[in-house]
Amino acid sequence: MSKTAAAPPGADTTTAPVGGPLSVRLARGAYRKAWRHRRHLAPLYSAAALAAYGQALVLAPHGGYGALAADLALPAGVAGLRAWRRKKPYTAKVARFLHTHRALPTPPDRPMRRGELLRTSAATAAAGTLLTAMPFLHTGPFQAPIAGWLWFAWLPVTAAPWWWRRRIRAAQEPAEADVTLQAARWAAKVGSSRGALPGSVLANVRELDVQGAWAADIILDAERHTTGDARMMSGRIAGALGVPVASVAVDAPADGTNDKATLLVYETNPLIEVPHCPVETALDTTTGIAALGPHIDGSPALYQMWRPGWGAVHDHISGATGSGKSGVVTSLFAIERWAKGLICSWGGDPQFGKSFGYWCDYLDYFAPGVDECFAMLLAADAELDRRSKASAFATWTDADGDLMYGETDFVPTVEEPLLVITIDEWQDVWGAYPEAIDLAVRLAILGRKCGIKLRLITHLPTLDSVGSPKLRQPLTSGNIIALRTTERSAGHVINLPADPNDLPTTWPGLPGSTTTGIGFIKSVEARAAVFRGWRPEKKETATRWAKGGQPGTLGEESREVCGTAYTQWRERLAARRRGEQPEVPGVDTPFDGEGEKAGAAPAVQQAGTTGGKAGKVAMAKPADRIPAQASSASAAEFANLVSANNAPARGEKKRAILAYLEERGECTSGVIAAHLGVSPSTVSQTLRKAADRGEARDLGHGKWGSAQLAAA
C-alpha cells in the first residue's frame, strides 16, 4: 500500500493543487484534446476561422477589399500546398544540412491525387464566395442567409468527405490477413516441391514506410539451397508474387548467415523518379568508390574506380539499344572529370561519337571509328609499358630507413592519374581488328597494378560479345553493370541474380514511360536489388559538367610515349568533321566502316539487291575479317567462337555437371551454370544427352534430377 508523506512543519496546506484551478485544468485538457485531434477537427477550425474573418470584414469600413485579398490568397494557398505535397527530398548541400539539423521540414513526397485536388479547390472556392458575400450583403456568419450557407451547407459538405477519409480503421486485422496471405502464397508457389525454393518458408513479414512495400525473411532449406540460390531465383520469385522483377530484391541477411535471405517487395517501384547525378560529391577520392544511382530500397549503387593500394577495377557494361548505357557512361565521364585531377578519361566509339555526344570534345582522348579505337589501344599499351618500367625502378624507404626498389601499390595522383579507357560497341572493334583482343587482355591483366582501367561496353553480357574468356575473367571480376537486354539467359553468364531480359521496358500502369537506366550492378556489394542510373540532365545544362571540374591528363613522358595518336587526335577529329579521312597513326590498313579494311583484298561478296541498290558491298562477316595468315591467338579464338554450336560438354566439365547434380539431387540448369561457370545452353545440352542415357532425369521447366531419381 502506498503511503503519503506528511507535510513539513509550517507548510501552507490551503493552497490550490499543483494543476491550478479547475477552470485552468479544464482549459488545458480541452487544448490538448483539440491539438491531438487537430486533423479530424480541421473542418470545424476552418469554419470558425472563416466566420471570425467574415465578421471582421462586415464590421470593417472597407471590408470588400479584405474579401478580394482573401479571394487572391486562397487559390495561391492551394497552389502552394500542391507544390509542397509533391516536393521530393532535398538535394542541395545547404538544404540537406539545414534539414539534418531540423531547420527545414521534411518534404512529404506525396503528390495530390486528382480527386483530392478537386475537393480542396471546390471547398476553397466556396469559402471565398462566402467571404466575398458577407461584406457586400452586410450579413454576419450568424445571420440569415449566410448562417445557413456556412453552417448547414458549406461545413457538412466539406467535413463529410474529410471525416470519412480519416475515419478510424481496424488496421490490425487486414494486416494479419495480408501476412497470412503472403506466407500462404509463398508456401504454395515458391516453397513447394516444384517451386523456385523448395522447403523455404516466409517469416517476419513486415510493412515498410513506403506505401505498398513490405519485407520478409526467407528461411531456406539449408540442405538444398543457400543465399546465392535465392538471389538467382529473383525472377521466379517475382512471378510467384505477381510483381515485375524490377520490384523485387533478394539480398543476404544482416548477420551474414548462408541459410537465410531478405526479401523486399515494392508494389509501386520507387525508381520511377530518381534525382540528378551529384557530380561534385558522387566520388569518394579516399576509397575510389562512387555512387552511380539508387537501388530499389534507396541505398546507393556503389561503383569502384580503383582500390587503394590494389589498383584499377575494370568494367563491363551491357544492355540493349535504349536501355540507358549512354546515360550511365556520361554520368561516369562527369564523375571522372570532377575527380580533382585524379582520373584521365579516354573514350572510343565505333559510331564516330554518336554514343558520347558533346563529351567527345571534353575527353582527354577521343577515338572516332574502329581504326581510331585500335590506335587508342596501341597508345594505351605503350603507356602500360612506360608505367611498368617506371614502377619497377621507383624507389622508396622502408621502416628501417633502407632504400627499396619497385612500387607495387597504385594510388592515383595528379601527376600519375588513373587512366580509364572506355570503348563502346566493343564487338565492332575486335570484329574488325581481332588482334585488339590481345591488347585488351594485356591491358586488363597487367594494367591493374599500373593504374590503367578498361571499360568495355557491349549489347550482351556474354562471351560472344567480349570475344575471349581470357578477357572476360578480369572484366567480370570488377564492376559489372547489366541493363535490360533483348535476349534471354544472358544474366547467368556473369552470375547476375536475374536475367536482365526480364526487366520491363515501360513502368506498369504508366504507358509511354521508359525504364531507361534500370539494371543490375555487381561491384563493391553483391546486391541482388535492381538499381537505376542517375537521371540525365537536360542537354543545354548538362554541358556545364563537361566544361567544369578538374580533368586529369597525362604528363610529358606519357605524351611522348603515346605519340601522335594521342597528341594529335583533336586535329584528326577536326579533319573528319570537314569530311576528310585522315591517316591514323599506327594503323596500316584502317577499317573504312563498310565491311573491310581499306587497301586490303575484299573479303565480301557483291549483293545486287542489298538495300535496293545494285552493286553495293555487303558488310563482311566477322570471321571473314580475320587475316588469312593471322598469327594472333585471339584470331583463332574468334574463329572458334563464330563457328561454335553450343555442343554438350565433355570430359571434366561433363563430370563436374553430373557430380553437382548428384550432390544436389535436383537443380535447375541456370543454377548449375552459375556455380560452375559454364553457359546454360552447354549445361542443358549435356544433361539432355545424359537423360537419354539414363544418367539424369528431365523434371521440366529447366529443372533436372540426379541419376538416383532417374533410376527410381
C-alpha positions in Angstrom: 0.0 0.0 0.0 1.3 3.4 -0.9 1.9 6.0 1.8 1.5 9.8 1.5 4.3 11.8 3.2 3.1 14.3 5.8 3.5 18.0 5.0 6.6 19.5 6.6 6.1 21.8 9.6 5.0 25.3 8.7 3.8 24.4 5.2 0.7 26.1 3.8 -1.8 23.3 3.2 -4.6 25.6 2.0 -3.0 26.5 -1.4 -4.5 25.2 -4.7 -3.3 22.0 -6.2 -0.3 22.0 -8.5 -2.5 21.7 -11.5 -4.1 25.0 -10.8 -7.8 25.9 -10.5 -10.4 23.7 -12.1 -11.1 26.2 -14.9 -7.4 26.2 -15.8 -7.2 22.4 -15.8 -10.3 22.1 -18.0 -8.9 24.7 -20.4 -5.6 22.9 -20.6 -7.3 19.5 -21.2 -9.5 20.9 -23.9 -6.5 22.4 -25.6 -4.6 19.1 -25.5 -7.6 17.2 -27.0 -8.1 19.9 -29.6 -4.4 19.6 -30.6 -4.4 15.8 -30.5 -7.4 15.6 -32.8 -6.5 18.6 -35.0 -6.6 16.6 -38.2 -10.1 15.3 -37.6 -11.4 18.7 -36.4 -9.8 20.6 -39.2 -13.2 21.4 -40.9 -14.5 22.9 -37.6 -11.4 25.0 -37.2 -11.7 26.2 -40.8 -15.3 27.1 -40.3 -14.5 29.1 -37.1 -11.7 30.9 -38.8 -13.9 31.7 -41.8 -16.7 33.0 -39.5 -14.3 35.2 -37.5 -12.7 36.7 -40.6 -16.1 37.2 -42.2 -17.4 39.0 -39.1 -14.3 41.2 -39.1 -14.9 42.1 -42.8 -18.6 43.0 -42.1 -17.6 45.4 -39.3 -14.7 46.9 -41.2 -15.4 50.2 -43.1 -13.8 48.8 -46.3 -14.3 45.1 -45.8 -14.8 44.4 -49.5 -11.1 45.0 -50.1 -10.2 42.4 -47.5 -12.6 39.9 -49.1 -10.9 40.4 -52.5 -7.5 39.9 -50.9 -8.7 36.7 -49.4 -10.0 35.6 -52.9 -6.5 36.0 -54.2 -4.8 34.4 -51.3 -6.9 31.2 -51.2 -6.0 29.9 -54.7 -2.4 30.8 -54.1 -2.5 28.8 -50.9 -3.9 25.8 -52.7 -1.2 26.0 -55.4 1.5 26.3 -52.6 0.0 23.2 -50.8 0.0 21.2 -54.0 3.6 22.2 -54.8 4.7 21.3 -51.2 2.9 17.9 -51.3 4.9 16.8 -54.3 8.2 18.1 -53.1 10.9 15.4 -53.1 13.8 15.1 -50.6 16.3 17.9 -50.6 19.3 17.5 -53.0 21.2 20.8 -52.4 24.0 20.6 -50.0 22.8 23.6 -47.9 19.2 22.3 -47.8 20.4 18.8 -46.7 22.5 20.4 -43.9 19.6 22.5 -42.6 17.2 19.6 -42.8 19.7 17.4 -40.9 19.7 20.0 -38.1 15.9 20.3 -38.2 15.8 23.7 -39.6 13.7 22.7 -42.5 10.5 20.5 -42.5 10.6 17.0 -44.1 9.3 17.1 -47.7 6.2 14.8 -47.9 6.9 13.5 -51.5 3.2 12.6 -51.7 1.6 14.4 -54.6 -2.1 15.3 -54.5 -4.3 12.9 -56.4 -6.8 14.4 -58.9 -9.8 13.8 -56.6 -8.1 15.4 -53.6 -7.2 18.4 -55.7 -10.7 18.8 -56.9 -12.2 18.6 -53.4 -9.7 21.1 -52.0 -10.3 23.5 -54.9 -14.1 23.3 -54.6 -14.0 23.9 -50.8 -11.7 26.8 -51.2 -13.8 28.4 -54.0 -17.0 28.1 -51.8 -15.2 29.6 -48.8 -14.0 32.5 -50.9 -17.5 33.1 -52.2 -18.9 33.2 -48.7 -16.2 35.7 -47.6 -17.0 37.9 -50.5 -20.7 37.8 -49.9 -20.5 38.8 -46.2 -19.2 42.4 -46.5 -21.2 43.1 -49.7 -24.5 41.8 -48.1 -23.6 43.3 -44.7 -24.6 39.9 -43.2 -22.5 38.2 -40.5 -21.8 34.5 -40.2 -24.7 34.1 -37.6 -27.3 35.9 -39.6 -29.5 34.7 -42.4 -28.9 33.7 -45.1 -25.1 33.5 -44.6 -25.5 31.3 -41.4 -27.4 28.7 -43.4 -24.9 28.6 -46.2 -21.9 28.5 -43.9 -23.0 26.1 -41.1 -25.6 24.0 -42.8 -24.3 23.8 -46.3 -20.5 24.5 -46.6 -19.5 22.8 -43.4 -21.3 19.4 -43.8 -20.3 19.2 -47.5 -16.7 19.9 -46.6 -16.5 17.9 -43.4 -18.2 14.7 -44.5 -15.6 13.6 -47.1 -12.8 14.8 -44.8 -14.1 12.7 -41.8 -14.8 9.7 -44.0 -11.3 9.5 -45.4 -9.8 10.0 -41.9 -12.1 7.7 -40.0 -10.6 5.2 -37.6 -10.0 1.9 -39.3 -9.4 -1.6 -38.0 -5.7 -1.7 -39.1 -4.6 -4.8 -37.3 -7.0 -7.4 -38.8 -6.3 -6.6 -42.5 -2.5 -6.6 -41.8 -2.7 -10.0 -40.2 -4.8 -11.2 -43.1 -2.2 -9.8 -45.6 0.6 -11.6 -43.7 -1.3 -14.9 -43.8 -2.0 -14.4 -47.5 1.6 -13.6 -48.4 3.0 -16.6 -46.4 0.4 -18.9 -47.9 1.2 -17.7 -51.4 4.9 -18.2 -50.8 4.3 -21.7 -49.5 2.2 -22.7 -52.4 4.2 -21.2 -55.3 7.8 -20.8 -54.0 8.3 -23.2 -51.1 6.5 -26.2 -52.7 8.3 -29.2 -54.2 8.0 -27.7 -57.7 8.6 -24.1 -56.6 11.7 -22.0 -57.0 13.0 -22.7 -53.5 11.5 -26.0 -52.2 11.3 -26.2 -48.4 11.7 -22.5 -47.9 9.4 -20.5 -45.5 8.5 -16.8 -45.4 8.7 -15.4 -41.9 8.7 -12.0 -40.2 6.6 -10.2 -42.8 6.6 -6.5 -42.1 5.3 -3.3 -43.7 7.8 -0.7 -44.9 7.5 3.1 -44.7 6.9 3.2 -48.5 3.2 2.7 -49.4 2.6 -0.8 -50.7 6.0 -2.1 -49.8 6.8 -4.9 -47.5 9.8 -7.0 -46.4 10.2 -10.5 -45.0 12.8 -13.1 -44.1 13.3 -16.2 -46.3 14.2 -19.3 -44.2 15.9 -21.7 -46.6 16.2 -25.4 -46.5 20.0 -25.5 -45.8 20.4 -29.0 -47.3 19.1 -27.7 -50.7 19.7 -24.0 -51.1 21.9 -21.2 -50.0 21.6 -17.4 -50.1 23.1 -17.4 -53.6 20.5 -19.7 -54.9 17.7 -17.4 -53.6 19.3 -14.5 -55.4 19.4 -16.4 -58.6 15.7 -17.1 -58.3 14.6 -13.4 -58.1 12.8 -13.7 -61.4 10.8 -16.7 -60.4 10.0 -15.2 -57.0 8.7 -12.1 -58.7 6.5 -14.2 -60.9 5.1 -16.1 -58.0 4.3 -12.9 -56.1 2.7 -11.3 -59.2 5.1 -8.3 -59.4 7.7 -7.3 -62.0 11.3 -8.5 -61.4 12.4 -4.8 -61.1 10.2 -4.6 -57.9 11.8 -7.4 -56.0 15.1 -7.6 -54.2 16.6 -10.7 -52.6 19.7 -10.0 -50.5 21.9 -11.6 -47.9 20.7 -11.2 -44.3 22.4 -8.7 -42.0 24.0 -11.5 -39.9 25.7 -13.0 -42.9 24.4 -16.5 -42.5 24.0 -18.6 -45.7 20.7 -20.3 -44.9 18.6 -17.2 -45.0 17.8 -14.3 -47.3 16.0 -11.0 -47.0 13.1 -10.2 -49.4 11.9 -6.7 -50.4 8.8 -6.2 -52.5 7.6 -2.8 -53.8 4.2 -2.7 -55.4 5.0 0.8 -56.7 8.6 1.0 -57.8 10.4 3.9 -56.2 12.9 4.0 -59.1 10.3 5.7 -61.4 11.7 9.0 -60.3 15.4 9.4 -59.5 17.5 12.5 -58.8 20.2 14.0 -60.9 23.8 12.9 -60.5 25.5 14.7 -57.6 28.7 15.0 -59.7 30.7 17.0 -57.2 30.1 14.6 -54.3 29.5 11.3 -56.1 33.1 10.0 -55.8 35.0 9.4 -52.6 38.6 10.0 -53.6 39.9 8.2 -50.5 38.3 4.9 -51.3 37.7 5.2 -55.0 34.0 4.4 -54.6 31.4 6.4 -56.4 27.5 6.4 -56.2 26.2 5.5 -59.6 22.5 5.8 -58.7 20.0 4.4 -56.2 18.9 0.8 -55.5 15.3 0.0 -55.2 15.5 0.3 -51.4 17.0 3.8 -51.6 20.6 2.7 -50.8 23.3 4.0 -53.2 24.5 1.7 -56.0 28.2 1.6 -55.3 30.8 1.6 -58.1 34.5 1.3 -57.7 37.0 3.3 -59.8 40.1 1.9 -58.0 41.0 0.1 -54.8 43.6 1.9 -52.8 46.9 0.1 -53.0 45.4 -2.7 -55.2 44.9 -0.8 -58.5 42.3 -0.2 -61.2 39.0 -2.0 -61.2 37.8 -2.9 -64.8 34.3 -2.6 -66.1 31.9 -4.4 -68.3 28.7 -2.6 -69.2 26.0 -4.3 -71.3 22.4 -3.5 -72.4 20.1 -3.4 -75.4 19.5 -0.4 -77.5 17.6 2.2 -75.4 18.5 0.5 -72.1 20.4 3.6 -70.9 24.1 2.6 -71.5 25.0 6.1 -72.8 23.4 7.7 -69.8 25.4 5.6 -67.4 28.6 6.3 -69.3 28.1 10.0 -69.5 27.5 10.0 -65.7 30.8 8.2 -65.3 32.5 10.7 -67.5 31.1 13.6 -65.4 32.2 11.9 -62.1 35.7 11.3 -63.6 36.1 14.9 -64.7 35.2 16.2 -61.3 37.7 13.8 -59.5 40.2 16.6 -58.7 42.6 15.6 -61.5 42.9 12.0 -60.2 41.3 10.4 -63.3 42.1 10.8 -67.0 39.3 9.7 -69.3 39.8 8.2 -72.8 36.8 7.2 -74.9 36.4 5.3 -78.2 33.2 5.0 -80.2 32.9 3.0 -83.5 29.9 5.2 -84.3 32.2 8.2 -84.5 30.8 9.8 -81.3 27.1 9.0 -81.6 27.0 7.4 -78.2 29.1 10.1 -76.4 27.6 13.3 -77.9 29.2 16.5 -76.8 31.5 14.6 -74.5 33.7 13.8 -77.5 35.4 17.3 -77.2 35.9 17.2 -73.4 37.7 13.8 -73.0 41.4 13.7 -72.7 41.5 11.4 -75.8 38.6 10.6 -78.1 38.7 7.9 -80.8 36.0 8.1 -83.5 35.7 4.8 -85.5 37.1 1.4 -85.1 40.5 2.3 -86.6 40.9 5.1 -84.1 39.8 2.8 -81.3 42.5 0.3 -82.3 45.1 3.2 -82.3 43.9 4.1 -78.8 44.6 0.6 -77.6 48.1 0.8 -79.1 48.8 4.1 -77.3 47.4 2.6 -74.1 49.7 -0.4 -74.5 52.7 1.9 -74.9 51.7 3.8 -71.7 51.4 0.4 -69.9 55.0 -0.4 -70.7 56.1 3.1 -69.6 54.3 2.8 -66.2 55.5 -0.8 -65.7 59.1 0.3 -66.1 58.6 3.4 -64.0 57.1 1.5 -61.1 59.8 -1.2 -61.3 62.5 1.4 -60.9 60.7 3.6 -58.4 62.4 3.9 -55.0 61.0 4.2 -51.5 62.2 4.0 -48.0 61.1 1.2 -45.6 60.6 1.5 -41.8 64.3 0.8 -41.2 65.3 3.7 -43.4 66.7 1.4 -46.2 66.2 2.3 -49.9 64.0 -0.1 -51.7 63.2 -0.5 -55.4 59.9 -1.4 -57.0 56.4 0.0 -56.3 53.6 -2.5 -56.4 50.8 -0.4 -54.8 48.9 2.1 -57.0 47.2 5.2 -55.7 46.2 7.8 -58.3 47.8 11.2 -58.1 47.5 14.4 -60.2 51.0 13.5 -61.7 50.1 9.9 -62.4 46.3 9.7 -62.7 44.1 6.7 -63.1 43.8 6.1 -66.9 40.2 5.0 -67.8 39.7 3.6 -71.3 36.1 3.4 -72.4 35.2 1.7 -75.6 31.6 1.4 -76.8 30.4 -1.3 -79.2 33.4 -3.4 -78.3 32.3 -6.2 -80.6 32.7 -4.0 -83.6 36.3 -3.1 -82.7 37.6 -6.7 -82.3 35.4 -7.8 -85.2 37.4 -5.5 -87.4 40.7 -6.0 -85.6 40.9 -9.4 -84.0 44.4 -8.5 -82.6 42.6 -5.9 -80.5 41.6 -8.7 -78.1 45.3 -9.4 -77.4 45.8 -5.7 -76.5 42.7 -5.6 -74.3 43.7 -8.8 -72.5 47.1 -7.4 -71.8 45.6 -4.1 -70.5 43.1 -5.9 -68.4 45.6 -8.3 -66.7 48.7 -6.0 -66.4 47.0 -2.6 -66.3 45.5 -3.1 -62.9 48.8 -2.6 -61.0 49.8 0.4 -63.2 46.5 2.3 -62.8 45.0 1.6 -66.3 41.3 0.8 -66.2 39.5 -0.9 -69.1 35.7 -0.3 -69.6 34.1 -2.2 -72.4 30.5 -1.8 -73.5 28.5 -4.4 -75.4 24.9 -5.3 -76.1 25.0 -8.6 -74.2 27.0 -9.8 -71.1 28.1 -12.9 -73.0 31.4 -14.4 -74.1 30.5 -13.9 -77.8 30.3 -10.1 -77.2 33.5 -9.9 -75.1 35.5 -12.0 -77.6 37.7 -14.2 -75.3 37.4 -16.0 -72.0 40.8 -14.5 -71.1 39.3 -11.0 -71.4 36.0 -11.9 -69.7 37.6 -13.1 -66.5 39.3 -9.8 -65.4 36.3 -7.8 -66.6 33.7 -9.8 -64.6 35.9 -9.8 -61.5 35.5 -6.0 -61.4 32.4 -3.8 -62.0 29.5 -5.5 -63.9 26.6 -3.3 -65.0 23.9 -5.2 -66.8 21.0 -3.2 -68.1 17.9 -4.5 -69.9 18.7 -6.9 -72.7 16.7 -8.4 -75.6 17.9 -12.0 -75.3 17.4 -14.5 -72.5 19.9 -16.4 -70.5 22.3 -13.5 -70.5 22.3 -13.0 -66.8 23.6 -16.4 -65.8 26.8 -16.0 -67.8 28.1 -13.4 -65.2 26.1 -14.7 -62.2 23.5 -12.0 -62.0 20.6 -12.5 -59.6 18.1 -12.5 -62.5 18.1 -12.3 -66.3 18.3 -8.7 -67.5 15.8 -9.7 -70.2 13.1 -9.9 -67.6 13.4 -6.2 -66.8 10.3 -4.3 -68.1 10.7 -1.7 -71.0 8.0 0.5 -69.5 6.7 1.1 -66.0 3.5 -0.8 -65.2 0.4 1.5 -65.2 2.4 4.3 -66.9 2.0 3.9 -70.6 4.7 5.8 -72.6 7.2 5.8 -69.7 10.5 4.1 -70.2 12.7 2.2 -67.7 15.9 3.6 -69.2 18.8 3.1 -66.8 17.5 0.2 -64.7 19.5 -2.9 -64.3 21.8 -4.9 -62.0 25.2 -3.9 -60.7 27.9 -6.1 -59.1 30.8 -4.1 -57.7 31.6 -3.3 -54.1 28.5 -5.1 -52.9 27.0 -8.3 -54.3 23.5 -6.8 -54.3 20.6 -8.5 -56.0 18.5 -5.3 -55.8 17.7 -3.5 -59.0 19.3 -0.1 -59.4 18.7 2.8 -61.8 21.3 5.3 -63.0 21.1 9.0 -62.3 18.5 11.0 -64.1 20.2 12.7 -67.1 20.4 16.5 -67.1 18.9 18.5 -69.9 21.3 18.8 -72.8 21.5 22.5 -72.6 22.7 22.5 -68.9 24.5 19.1 -68.8 27.4 20.6 -70.8 28.4 22.5 -67.6 29.6 19.3 -66.1 31.7 18.6 -69.2 33.2 22.1 -69.2 33.9 22.3 -65.5 35.8 20.3 -63.0 39.4 19.4 -63.0 40.1 16.7 -65.6 43.2 14.6 -65.3 45.7 14.5 -68.1 48.9 12.6 -68.8 52.4 14.0 -68.3 55.1 14.8 -70.9 56.7 11.4 -70.7 53.3 9.7 -71.4 52.6 12.1 -74.3 55.9 11.3 -75.8 55.4 7.5 -75.5 51.8 7.6 -76.8 52.9 9.6 -79.8 50.8 11.4 -82.4 47.9 9.0 -81.9 47.3 10.8 -78.5 48.8 14.3 -79.1 47.1 15.0 -82.5 43.7 13.4 -82.0 41.9 16.8 -82.0 43.4 17.7 -85.4 42.2 14.4 -86.9 38.7 14.8 -85.3 38.5 18.3 -86.9 39.6 16.8 -90.3 36.9 14.2 -90.0 34.3 16.8 -89.3 35.4 18.6 -92.5 34.7 15.4 -94.5 38.3 14.3 -94.8 39.7 10.8 -94.0 43.0 11.4 -92.0 45.6 8.8 -91.6 45.5 7.0 -88.3 49.0 6.6 -86.7 50.0 3.0 -86.0 47.2 1.5 -88.1 48.5 0.3 -91.5 45.1 -0.7 -93.0 42.4 1.4 -91.3 38.9 0.0 -91.3 36.7 2.0 -93.6 33.4 1.2 -91.9 31.9 -0.6 -94.9 32.9 -4.1 -94.0 36.5 -4.4 -95.0 39.9 -2.7 -94.3 41.0 0.0 -96.8 43.6 -1.3 -99.1 43.0 -5.0 -98.2 41.7 -7.6 -100.5 37.9 -7.6 -100.4 36.6 -10.5 -98.3 32.9 -10.0 -99.2 30.5 -10.8 -101.9 28.5 -8.4 -104.1 24.9 -8.1 -103.1 23.0 -7.0 -106.1 19.7 -6.2 -104.2 21.1 -5.2 -100.8 19.3 -2.0 -99.7 17.6 -1.6 -103.1 20.9 -0.6 -104.8 22.7 -2.9 -107.2 26.4 -3.4 -106.6 26.6 -2.3 -103.0 29.2 -4.2 -100.9 27.6 -6.1 -98.1 29.0 -6.0 -94.6 31.7 -8.6 -94.1 31.1 -11.3 -91.6 33.4 -11.1 -88.5 35.1 -14.4 -89.4 35.9 -13.0 -92.9 37.8 -10.1 -91.4 40.4 -12.4 -89.9 43.7 -12.3 -91.9 44.4 -15.5 -93.8 47.8 -15.9 -92.0 47.0 -14.4 -88.7 49.4 -15.4 -86.0 47.4 -13.8 -83.2 45.9 -16.3 -80.7 42.8 -14.1 -80.5 42.1 -14.6 -84.2 41.9 -18.3 -83.7 39.7 -17.9 -80.6 37.4 -15.6 -82.6 37.0 -18.1 -85.4 36.1 -20.8 -82.9 33.5 -18.5 -81.3 31.9 -17.8 -84.6 31.6 -21.4 -85.5 30.6 -22.6 -82.0 27.3 -24.5 -81.8 26.9 -24.9 -78.0 27.9 -28.5 -78.1 27.5 -30.6 -74.9 30.4 -30.5 -72.5 32.8 -33.4 -72.4 35.5 -34.7 -70.1 36.0 -32.8 -66.9 33.1 -30.3 -67.5 30.7 -33.1 -68.1 31.8 -35.0 -64.9 31.5 -31.7 -62.9 28.0 -31.1 -64.1 26.8 -34.6 -63.3 28.6 -34.5 -59.9 27.0 -31.2 -59.0 23.5 -32.6 -59.9 24.2 -35.8 -58.0 25.1 -33.8 -54.9 22.0 -31.6 -55.0 19.6 -34.3 -56.1 17.6 -31.8 -58.2 18.5 -28.4 -59.6 18.0 -26.0 -62.5 20.4 -25.6 -65.4 20.8 -21.9 -64.6 22.0 -22.6 -61.0 24.4 -25.3 -62.3 25.8 -22.9 -64.9 26.2 -20.1 -62.3 28.1 -22.3 -59.8 30.4 -24.0 -62.4 30.9 -21.0 -64.7 29.5 -22.9 -67.8 27.0 -21.4 -70.2 23.3 -22.5 -69.5 23.0 -23.9 -73.1 26.0 -26.1 -72.6 24.6 -27.4 -69.3 21.2 -28.1 -70.9 22.7 -29.9 -73.9 24.9 -32.0 -71.5 22.0 -33.0 -69.3 19.8 -33.7 -72.2 22.3 -36.2 -73.6 22.7 -37.7 -70.1 18.9 -38.1 -69.7 18.9 -40.1 -73.0 21.4 -42.5 -71.4 19.6 -42.7 -68.1 22.2 -40.7 -66.2 19.8 -37.8 -65.4 16.1 -37.0 -65.4 14.3 -34.1 -67.0 11.8 -32.7 -64.5 10.6 -30.0 -66.8 10.8 -26.2 -66.8 14.6 -26.3 -66.8 14.9 -28.5 -63.7 16.9 -31.7 -63.7 17.2 -34.7 -61.4 20.1 -36.9 -60.5 20.8 -40.5 -61.5 19.0 -41.7 -58.4 15.8 -40.0 -59.4 16.2 -41.4 -62.9 16.7 -44.9 -61.5 13.6 -44.5 -59.3 
